[in-house]
Amino acid sequence: MGLMSPDEPQRAPYEARFRAVLRYIDANLDDDLSVDRLSAVASSSKFHFHRQFSALFGVPAARYVTLARMYRASCRLAFRREQSVLQIALEHGYESHEAFARAFKKSTGQSPSSFRATPDWQRWADTFAQLHTVKREHMHKPPSVSDVVVRHVLSTPVALLVHRGAPERVGDSVRAFIAFRKANGLPPSRSATFNIVYDDPSQTRPEDYRFGLAAEISAPLGPNEHGVTESEIPAGRVATLRHVGDDASLFRAVAFLYSEWLPASGEQTRDFPLYLQRVRFAPSVAEHEAESEIFLPVR
């Protein structure tokens, strides 16, 4: 076991205070996020807060707040089609459609209406990359081996849409799957939501990448225009890890299962991909409150 460096006992509480600021921002995107408020959350002097935040996270606090607000707004534009642009603008503190449109275009390069109609997913991913990097690297403590539970699960019949192509374009498949669920009376409140993680985007050519979107079903599917088919998540032993937080940290937890838990466990993987059950997810809840259960099939 390595020795703790002399400054670690002092650094850990310091970093914890600023991680609390990140969680506070996510939970209060509709409210006042002034330097006075955020510095109080960090128990820091407002005269030094901006420099501390930037030094720790590599992005100014005001920029981080703007990115967090615009990311949530973009998700609602793309995936909550029943909400008008004006409703979304008002929810995010803008007094008019025009003010929101200017700010949104400045952040993403598209107007809200244009993004809703035909999102430029690559530019969207690039716009919010810095936000996700901060969340992935700083917002949550990494899991531990004791958090993983091995158990047996029953088979689950699902409606499955497999996204094929660049990971940045998964949003198009998500929109199609949402439309399918609405048309077939399969809302998340009554039909469990799963993702099947066939491929690692860092190890797969964009044109070969696959990602499964699934919803539990209790009756056969009829013909549909969305490319959704009947499938099954098989019964068997699984290593499970509960995760609370955004997707950036979720896939860090997935990496932990492979890199740390699996080699130490003595278990061997089974012939089915890792999959997730989305218990609660954004934009229905704040990103830091999203809940997922990760399933790694083992023999």
Secondary structure, 3 states (H helix, E strand, C coil): CCCCCCCHHHHHHHHHHHHHHHHHHHHCCCCCCCHHHHHHHCCCCCCCHHHHHHHHHCCCHHHHHHHHHHHHHHHHHHHCCCCCHHHHHHHCCCCCHHHHHHHHHHHHCCCHHHHHHCCCHHHHHHHCHHHHHHHHHHHCCCCCHHHCEEEEECCEEEEEEEEECCHHHHHHHHHHHHHHHHHCCCCCCCCCEEEEECCCCCCCCHHHCEEEEEEECCCCCCCCCCCCEEEEECCEEEEEEEEECCHHHHHHHHHHHHHHHHHHHCCCECCCCEEEEEEECCCCCCHHHCEEEEEEEEC
